[in-house]
């Protein structure tokens, strides 16, 4: 799945007027997408698992999640969603602009709590599960928000904002000791973002390891070690997997031929594309299209 397509999907699911920057919609892995690749954005996001289980990764931390779990994604955090074995997972996305909680200049709540939280100067739990003592209070906020969005009583926006403030109050009042990210880890995250952004924008072109290493000012050998350490796979395997994910989406959403889908996703050899596609999906491209 192309990240631009994912952004368009999010925008097409607009749930509230543009003057109230709050969005909520349901997704399914793998019915809507086979996976949501590693990416980031400048809005905070809540992922609320409704059914089944899957895998969510946030800033190098990967966890198996199941129904009831809530994952907090802060602005700029790298995150991804993938399938766990043969499980299906339905989840709700809640995305809003930080400005929704900003009461204007010289606002104590914004200056002391909301902005530091969005900048990750305050440390909170990322994976909010029933094992946490305050889970039921947080889950109640989410349930109330969902009910408000479903029924939309007059002035529901006021109550929705109130529930978001309550949600973050619970998180902040239960915050852990401040956990300052090391300089080395922060640099690694920035370099990784640069790499992933380049792949997102140039996946349909020829990309060599030497070329991508030069972008982050690493030697080829150092880059290969860096990428393997942080991503758990080689760069070539990641690039092929990214291309195959997009190709699979093209096969079931467009009328492109298999050859055209391969070419549009950066594969110059149709035989290599077919072989790699079958390895990833256990089906030929044509079988995959027919089934989906």
N, C-alpha and C positions, 0 to 999 in steps of 0.2 A: 504494500500500500504506500503510495506517495504521500508525503506529509502535506503537500498542498491539497491533495484530495481529502485528507483527514480534516484540514482546516475548513475546506468547503463543506464537508459533512457537518461539522460543528455549526457553521454559520447557517446552513439550511435548516437546522433544528432550533432556530431562534424561538424562545419560549416567552419572552417578554418584550415590551417595546424598547426601541433603541435608546430612549431617554432613561431607561432603568437597566444599567449594564449588568444583567444577571441572566445566565443561560443554564438550562438543565435539560438533559435528554438521556435516553437509554441506548446502550450499545450491547452487542453480543460478540463474544469470541468463541468459535470462529465464524459465526453466521454472517455478521456484518463485515468483519475483517479477520484475516487469519492471524494477524498480530498488529500491534501499534508499535512501530520501531522507536528506538531511542530518540528523543527529541526534547525540546523545551520551549517555553513561551513566557511572556511577561505577566500573565494573569495567574492568580492562585487557582488551584483546582482541587476539588474533592472527588475521589473515586469511591463510590459506595457499592459494595458487592451485594447484589440482590439474590442471585442463585448460583449454584455450582461453585467451582473454584478455578483459579488460574495463578499466574505468576506476575507480580508487579515489581519493577526495579526502579529505585530512586537513588540517584547519586552513588552508584556502585553497590548499593545494598539491595539484594534481591530476596523476595519473600513469597512463599505460597500463601495466597489469600483465599478466603471462603466467605460464604454468605454471612452478612452482618458486619464484616470488617470495613473500616473506613480508612482511606489513605489520604493524607494531606500532602499536596504538592505545592510548594512555595515558588514564587517567581524565579525563573532561571534554573530551576532544578532539572537535571536530566532524568527522564523517566520513560519507561516502556511497559507495555502490557503484552503478555503472550499466553498461549494455551498450556495448560498443565496436563500432560499425557493426553488422554482422550476425553477429558472433561470439557463440558461447555460452561461458559460463565456469562451471566447477564450482570451488567453493572450500570449504575447511574453516574453520569458526569455532571458535576456542578462547577461552573466556571463563571467568574465575575471579575470586574475591574476593581482594583484596590480603591479607586476613587469612590466606590459605592459606600465605603466606610469612613470616608474623609469628611469631616464636618467643617472644613475650611481652615484658613490660616490660624496659627496660634491655638490649635486645638490640642489639649493635653492628651486625649485618648489616642489621637493620631501620632503625635510626637513621641509619646512615651511607650506606646504599646503596638499599635498597628504597623507603623512604618518600621520600627526595629524588627518586628516579626517578619514582615515581608522581605527585609534585607538580611534575614537569618542571623540577626544579632541576638535574638532571643531563641533559645533552644526548646523545642517541643517534640513530642512523639510524632513520628511520621506514620507508622502503622498503628492504628487505633483499633484494638481488638477487645473482645469481651473479657480478656484477662486483666485489663486495666481497671483500677478501682472506680474511675470516673466515666467508664464507657457508657453506662446506661443514661447518664445525663447528656452526653454528647449525642448518642443515638436518638434521644428524645428531640433534640434540636432538629436533626435531619428529618425525622418523621413529621414534625410540625411544619417544617419548610415545604416538604412534599405535599402535605395537605393544603397548605396555603396556595401553592402553585396549581393544584388541581381544582380547587373551589374558587379561588380568586374573589374573596369577599371585598366589598368596598374598603379601600385603604390597606389591602393586604401587603403592599410594599413596605409600609411602616412596620408591620409585624415581622415580615421577612428579614428586614434589616436588624430588627431587634433580636431575632433568633441567631443571626450571624454574629452579632456582638456577644451574645450569650455563649455561643459556640467557642469563640476565641477567648472569652473570659475563662471558661472552663479549662481550655488548653494552657493558657498562660498561668493561671493560678495553680496548675499542677505541673509546671515546667520543671525540667530536670536542671541540674547544675549547668551553668553556661558552658557550652562546648564550642570553643573557637576552632574553626577549621585551620589546619596547619597551612603555612604558606605553600609548601610543596603540593599538598592536596588541591589547594585552590588553583595553582598553576596547571596541574594535571587536568582539572576539570575544564579550564579555559581552552587548553590545547585539544582536548577531546571534543569539545563543542565545535572548534574550528574544523576538525577533521570530519565530523558528522555532517556539519553544514555543507562542506564541500561535496561530500558524497550526495547529499540531497539535491544539490544544484547541478551536479555533473555526472550523475550515475549513468546517463545514456551516452557518455563519451568514453573514450579510452583513458583509463586512469592507471598509472603505474605506481608501484610502491615508492620508487625514487621520487616521483613527482609529489606524492602526498607527504612524504617525509620532509621534502624541502619546504613545504608550506608552513610546517611547525618548527623549522630550523633544526631538524634531527638528521643524523646520519641514517642510512637505510637500516643498518643492524640495530641501532638504538630505537628507531621508530618501531620496528617489528617487535622488539621486546616490550616496549611501552604499550603498544596496542594489545598485545596478547595478555599482558598483566591486567589491564583495566577492563578489557572486553571479554576475556576468556576464550577468544578465538583469534585466528589470524586475520589480517586486514583483507586478504583476497577472499577468504571464506565469508567474511562479513559483507563485503561488496557484492559477491555473488548472491548471498541470501537476500540482501536488500533488493537487488535487481529482480530476483525470482519472485519475491513478494509482490512487487509492482506488476510484473508480467502476469502473474496469476490473477490479479485484480482486473487487468486489461482483458484477459480472456473471457471473463464472465460479465463484463460491463460494456464491452465494445464488440464490434464486428470485425476487428482486426484478425488477419490470418495469424497462424502460429509464427510464421516467419516474420511478419510485421511486428508482432508483439516482442519477439526476440530482438529485432533490430532497434526498436524504440527503447529497449531497456539495456542497451549497451553490449549485447552479445553479437559478435561478428561471425560466429560459427553456429549454424543451426543444429548440427550434431552434438556439439558441446552443450548447447542450451537444452536440448532434449534430454541428454544424459543427466545434467545437473537438476533439471526440473523433476525428473522421475526419482532421483535420489531424495529430494526434499519432500515431495508430495506422494510418493509411491504410486504415481499415475503418470501417464504421458500427458502432455498439454491438451490433446484432444479429449482424452478420457476425463481429465479434470473439468474441462468446459462442459462436457455432456452431463456430468454428475451435478454440476452447480447451476 
